[in-house]
């Protein structure tokens, strides 16, 4: 068992969560590939075992508690694969499209898909704005608030956006902004320990939009 697997299992135990053993192994593989690529391609600033397992992997795992298991999900600006790769590992029955405009990062994602055997993953080397007819959109740390057009515009009426949010915006600001756009919204929160409270803002695109 790798140090990463031990650490992630410990974090999951603290949250009284359990995921498939294969999923833990695949996340460990992803972490090792990410470390190698990060030396030359700057995929993420958070690379230490302690921080990555906590602030990347556990954050994604807890956030997916609020994400529907129905329909296909587009990860806009997937980068190092957070949250798209993690979601695909957790949910092998759900289809994920990882949208990444940077060619080198898209190549990284293709290697991860191949090594991990993620048949439910499709890599799209293109900008989020060029995506059409997305059933669901997920995004984590790609677009700074209040940039919402790249997430909402590709979405079909009745579709949902799931946006990982740190400390800003607040729930009140998020709800006001989404309601002003004429869409429905909801909010979820979870405690990430030393990293503080994390939030998931959800947008429900109106069918008449």
C-alpha positions as CSV (number, residue, x, y, z in Angstrom):
1,X,0.0,0.0,0.0
2,X,1.4,3.4,-1.0
3,X,1.8,6.3,1.5
4,X,-0.9,8.1,-0.5
5,X,-3.4,5.3,-0.1
6,X,-2.7,5.1,3.7
7,X,-3.2,8.9,4.0
8,X,-6.4,9.0,1.9
9,X,-7.9,6.0,3.8
10,X,-7.1,7.8,7.1
11,X,-8.9,11.0,5.9
12,X,-11.9,9.0,4.7
13,X,-12.1,7.2,8.0
14,X,-12.1,10.5,9.8
15,X,-15.1,11.4,7.7
16,X,-16.7,8.0,8.3
17,X,-16.6,7.5,4.5
18,X,-15.5,4.4,2.5
19,X,-14.9,4.1,-1.2
20,X,-14.0,1.1,-3.3
21,X,-10.4,-0.2,-2.9
22,X,-9.9,0.1,-6.6
23,X,-10.9,3.7,-6.4
24,X,-8.3,4.4,-3.8
25,X,-5.7,2.7,-5.9
26,X,-6.6,4.7,-9.0
27,X,-6.4,8.0,-7.1
28,X,-3.0,6.9,-5.9
29,X,-2.0,6.3,-9.6
30,X,-3.4,9.6,-10.6
31,X,-1.3,11.3,-7.8
32,X,1.9,9.7,-8.9
33,X,1.4,10.6,-12.6
34,X,0.5,14.2,-11.6
35,X,3.7,14.5,-9.6
36,X,5.8,13.4,-12.6
37,X,4.0,15.8,-15.0
38,X,4.0,18.7,-12.5
39,X,7.8,18.9,-12.6
40,X,7.6,20.4,-16.1
41,X,4.0,21.3,-16.8
42,X,2.8,23.2,-13.7
43,X,-0.5,21.3,-13.3
44,X,-1.0,22.4,-9.7
45,X,0.7,24.3,-6.8
46,X,-0.5,21.7,-4.3
47,X,1.6,18.6,-4.6
48,X,2.7,17.5,-1.1
49,X,1.1,14.3,0.1
50,X,-0.5,16.0,3.1
51,X,-2.0,18.9,1.2
52,X,-2.9,17.1,-2.0
53,X,-4.7,14.2,-0.3
54,X,-6.7,16.7,1.8
55,X,-7.2,19.8,-0.3
56,X,-7.6,18.1,-3.7
57,X,-8.8,14.5,-3.4
58,X,-10.9,14.7,-0.2
59,X,-12.3,18.0,-1.3
60,X,-13.5,16.5,-4.6
61,X,-14.8,13.3,-2.9
62,X,-16.9,15.3,-0.4
63,X,-18.2,17.7,-3.0
64,X,-19.5,14.8,-5.1
65,X,-22.0,14.1,-2.4
66,X,-24.0,17.0,-3.8
67,X,-23.7,16.1,-7.5
68,X,-26.3,14.1,-9.3
69,X,-25.4,10.6,-10.6
70,X,-27.8,11.0,-13.5
71,X,-26.7,12.1,-16.9
72,X,-23.3,13.1,-18.4
73,X,-21.0,15.6,-16.7
74,X,-18.7,18.1,-18.4
75,X,-15.7,19.2,-16.3
76,X,-15.0,22.7,-17.5
77,X,-11.3,23.5,-17.4
78,X,-10.3,20.1,-16.0
79,X,-6.6,20.9,-15.6
80,X,-5.1,18.2,-13.5
81,X,-8.4,16.3,-13.4
82,X,-10.0,17.9,-10.3
83,X,-12.9,17.2,-10.0
84,X,-13.5,15.3,-13.3
85,X,-11.0,12.4,-12.9
86,X,-12.0,12.0,-9.2
87,X,-15.7,11.8,-10.2
88,X,-15.0,9.3,-12.9
89,X,-13.1,7.1,-10.5
90,X,-15.9,7.3,-7.9
91,X,-18.6,6.7,-10.5
92,X,-17.5,4.3,-13.2
93,X,-21.2,4.1,-14.4
94,X,-21.4,7.8,-15.2
95,X,-19.9,9.4,-18.3
96,X,-17.5,12.4,-17.8
97,X,-16.2,14.8,-20.5
98,X,-13.1,16.6,-19.4
99,X,-12.9,19.9,-21.2
100,X,-9.3,21.3,-21.3
101,X,-8.1,23.9,-23.8
102,X,-4.4,23.6,-23.0
103,X,-2.9,20.9,-25.2
104,X,-0.3,19.6,-22.7
105,X,-2.9,19.3,-20.0
106,X,-5.2,17.5,-22.3
107,X,-2.4,15.1,-23.1
108,X,-1.8,14.6,-19.4
109,X,-5.5,13.7,-19.0
110,X,-5.4,11.3,-21.9
111,X,-2.4,9.5,-20.2
112,X,-4.3,9.3,-16.9
113,X,-7.4,7.9,-18.7
114,X,-5.2,5.2,-20.4
115,X,-3.2,4.2,-17.3
116,X,-6.2,4.1,-15.0
117,X,-8.5,2.4,-17.6
118,X,-11.2,5.0,-17.3
119,X,-13.6,4.0,-20.1
120,X,-16.2,6.5,-18.9
121,X,-13.9,9.5,-19.6
122,X,-13.7,11.5,-22.8
123,X,-11.1,14.2,-23.3
124,X,-12.1,17.4,-25.2
125,X,-9.2,19.6,-26.1
126,X,-11.3,22.8,-26.5
127,X,-12.6,25.8,-24.7
128,X,-15.6,25.6,-22.4
129,X,-17.4,28.2,-24.6
130,X,-17.4,25.8,-27.6
131,X,-19.2,23.0,-25.7
132,X,-22.9,22.5,-26.6
133,X,-25.8,20.6,-25.1
134,X,-24.2,19.7,-21.8
135,X,-26.5,17.8,-19.4
136,X,-24.5,18.8,-16.3
137,X,-21.4,20.9,-15.7
138,X,-18.9,20.6,-12.9
139,X,-16.1,23.1,-12.2
140,X,-13.5,23.7,-9.5
141,X,-11.2,26.7,-9.4
142,X,-11.2,27.4,-13.1
143,X,-13.3,30.5,-13.4
144,X,-13.1,33.4,-11.0
145,X,-16.4,34.6,-9.6
146,X,-18.7,36.0,-11.0
147,X,-17.7,34.4,-14.4
148,X,-20.7,32.1,-15.1
149,X,-21.2,32.3,-18.9
150,X,-18.7,29.5,-19.8
151,X,-20.6,27.2,-17.3
152,X,-24.2,28.2,-18.0
153,X,-24.2,28.8,-21.8
154,X,-23.3,25.2,-22.8
155,X,-25.9,23.8,-20.5
156,X,-29.2,22.4,-21.8
157,X,-32.4,23.9,-20.3
158,X,-33.1,21.9,-17.1
159,X,-29.4,21.1,-16.7
160,X,-27.3,21.8,-13.6
161,X,-24.0,23.4,-12.8
162,X,-22.1,22.2,-9.7
163,X,-19.5,24.8,-8.7
164,X,-16.9,24.1,-6.0
165,X,-16.6,27.3,-3.9
166,X,-14.1,28.2,-1.1
167,X,-14.9,31.2,1.1
168,X,-16.2,33.5,-1.6
169,X,-18.8,34.2,-2.7
170,X,-21.0,33.8,0.3
171,X,-24.3,31.9,0.0
172,X,-26.3,35.1,0.0
173,X,-24.2,36.6,-2.8
174,X,-24.4,33.4,-4.8
175,X,-28.1,33.0,-4.5
176,X,-28.8,36.7,-5.4
177,X,-26.6,36.5,-8.5
178,X,-28.2,33.3,-9.8
179,X,-31.7,34.4,-9.1
180,X,-31.0,37.7,-10.9
181,X,-30.2,35.6,-13.9
182,X,-33.5,33.9,-13.7
183,X,-32.3,30.4,-12.6
184,X,-32.9,28.3,-9.6
185,X,-30.1,27.5,-7.1
186,X,-29.1,25.5,-4.1
187,X,-26.2,25.4,-1.7
188,X,-24.2,22.7,0.1
189,X,-21.4,22.9,2.6
190,X,-18.9,20.6,4.2
191,X,-16.0,20.9,6.6
192,X,-12.6,20.3,5.2
193,X,-10.8,20.5,8.5
194,X,-7.7,22.7,8.5
195,X,-8.7,23.9,5.0
196,X,-11.9,25.3,6.4
197,X,-15.5,25.1,5.2
198,X,-16.0,24.4,1.5
199,X,-19.1,25.1,-0.4
200,X,-20.8,23.7,-3.5
201,X,-23.0,26.2,-5.3
202,X,-25.6,24.6,-7.6
203,X,-27.4,26.3,-10.5
204,X,-30.5,24.8,-12.0
205,X,-31.0,26.3,-15.5
206,X,-34.6,27.1,-16.2
207,X,-36.2,25.2,-19.0
208,X,-37.4,28.4,-20.7
209,X,-33.9,29.9,-20.9
